[in-house]
Amino acid sequence: MGAVVANDLKTKGIKAIEDALLGQLEASVSVRGQVKYVVMSQEQYQYLRECELEAALAESRTDLAGGRFVKESVAQHIKRLKQINKATQ
């Protein structure tokens, strides 16, 4: 993974990030010697978001196949959510 130090961002701006991403999918940004952030291209970010959505869809399909779901009206759903919120407060 490429790396950028915060000082380079101050002096070189976005060019520091572009340089760090050359041939890399991600680059870490360190502040005072500690990695604080990770930057990536929009394309890589979009790919990761799609992976998250695919994982959520697979989990939902597994729950449906396993019978782990509730079938109710909107009013019933809102009432149930209010009860859950009261129980957690």
TIDREN-225688 format. One record per residue (C-alpha): residue number from 1; x, y, z. Coordinates in Angstrom, 1 decimal, padded with zeros to 4 digits. Layout:
<atoms>
<atom NUM <X Y Z>>
...
</atoms>
This chain:
<atoms>
<atom 1 <000.0 000.0 000.0>>
<atom 2 <001.3 003.5 -000.9>>
<atom 3 <001.8 006.0 001.9>>
<atom 4 <001.3 009.7 002.3>>
<atom 5 <002.4 011.8 005.3>>
<atom 6 <000.2 014.7 006.3>>
<atom 7 <003.0 017.2 005.6>>
<atom 8 <003.1 016.1 001.9>>
<atom 9 <-000.6 016.8 001.7>>
<atom 10 <000.1 020.4 003.0>>
<atom 11 <002.9 021.0 000.5>>
<atom 12 <001.9 018.9 -002.5>>
<atom 13 <-001.8 018.7 -002.2>>
<atom 14 <-003.7 016.2 -004.2>>
<atom 15 <-000.6 015.4 -006.2>>
<atom 16 <000.7 013.5 -003.1>>
<atom 17 <-002.3 011.3 -003.1>>
<atom 18 <-002.1 010.7 -006.9>>
<atom 19 <001.6 009.7 -006.5>>
<atom 20 <000.9 007.4 -003.7>>
<atom 21 <-001.9 005.7 -005.6>>
<atom 22 <000.2 005.0 -008.7>>
<atom 23 <000.0 001.3 -009.2>>
<atom 24 <-001.8 000.9 -005.9>>
<atom 25 <-005.5 000.4 -005.0>>
<atom 26 <-005.2 002.2 -001.6>>
<atom 27 <-002.8 004.6 000.1>>
<atom 28 <-002.5 005.3 003.8>>
<atom 29 <-002.2 008.8 005.2>>
<atom 30 <-000.2 009.1 008.4>>
<atom 31 <-000.3 011.9 010.9>>
<atom 32 <002.5 012.2 013.4>>
<atom 33 <003.7 008.7 012.4>>
<atom 34 <000.3 007.1 012.9>>
<atom 35 <-001.8 005.9 010.0>>
<atom 36 <-005.1 007.8 010.4>>
<atom 37 <-006.8 007.5 007.0>>
<atom 38 <-006.8 005.4 003.8>>
<atom 39 <-007.5 007.0 000.5>>
<atom 40 <-008.5 005.3 -002.8>>
<atom 41 <-009.8 006.0 -006.2>>
<atom 42 <-013.5 006.5 -006.8>>
<atom 43 <-013.5 003.3 -008.9>>
<atom 44 <-012.0 001.3 -006.0>>
<atom 45 <-014.5 002.9 -003.5>>
<atom 46 <-017.4 002.0 -005.8>>
<atom 47 <-016.1 -001.6 -006.1>>
<atom 48 <-015.9 -001.9 -002.3>>
<atom 49 <-019.4 -000.5 -002.0>>
<atom 50 <-020.7 -003.0 -004.5>>
<atom 51 <-019.0 -005.8 -002.5>>
<atom 52 <-020.7 -004.6 000.6>>
<atom 53 <-024.1 -004.6 -001.1>>
<atom 54 <-023.5 -008.0 -002.5>>
<atom 55 <-022.7 -009.4 000.9>>
<atom 56 <-025.8 -007.8 002.4>>
<atom 57 <-027.9 -009.3 -000.3>>
<atom 58 <-026.4 -012.7 000.3>>
<atom 59 <-027.1 -012.4 004.0>>
<atom 60 <-030.7 -011.4 003.3>>
<atom 61 <-031.2 -014.3 001.0>>
<atom 62 <-029.7 -016.7 003.7>>
<atom 63 <-032.1 -015.2 006.3>>
<atom 64 <-035.1 -015.6 004.0>>
<atom 65 <-034.1 -019.2 003.2>>
<atom 66 <-033.7 -019.9 006.9>>
<atom 67 <-037.0 -018.3 007.9>>
<atom 68 <-035.4 -015.5 009.8>>
<atom 69 <-037.8 -012.7 008.9>>
<atom 70 <-040.9 -010.9 010.0>>
<atom 71 <-043.9 -010.4 007.8>>
<atom 72 <-046.0 -007.4 009.1>>
<atom 73 <-047.8 -004.2 008.1>>
<atom 74 <-046.1 -000.9 008.2>>
<atom 75 <-048.0 000.1 011.3>>
<atom 76 <-047.0 -003.1 013.0>>
<atom 77 <-043.4 -002.6 012.0>>
<atom 78 <-043.3 001.0 013.4>>
<atom 79 <-044.9 -000.2 016.6>>
<atom 80 <-042.3 -003.0 017.0>>
<atom 81 <-039.5 -000.6 016.3>>
<atom 82 <-040.8 001.8 019.0>>
<atom 83 <-041.0 -001.1 021.5>>
<atom 84 <-037.4 -002.1 020.6>>
<atom 85 <-036.2 001.5 021.1>>
<atom 86 <-038.0 001.8 024.5>>
<atom 87 <-036.4 -001.5 025.6>>
<atom 88 <-032.9 -000.3 024.7>>
<atom 89 <-033.2 003.1 026.5>>
</atoms>
